[in-house]
Amino acid sequence: MRPDLTPLTPGFYADAQGRLHLNMREFLIAHELPDVPAMRAVAWEEIREIFGGIEITEIADFIP
């Protein structure tokens, strides 16, 4: 992943300012879920419920 981010759990990362970032593809794969639009929508709904008002930025795979 990106060198400026610290991994927290599969798919979730934090930056130096403590902001959260999510690689949805990595998150879904780690939980053995299909990476399809409907599953992404369900996952985002659950993540928003769990994290409340904490802003989470979606990030893409890092390809050097």
Secondary structure, 3 states (H helix, E strand, C coil): CCCCCEEEECCEEECCCCCEEECHHHHHHHCCCCCCHHHHHHHHHHHHHHHCCCCEEECCCCCC
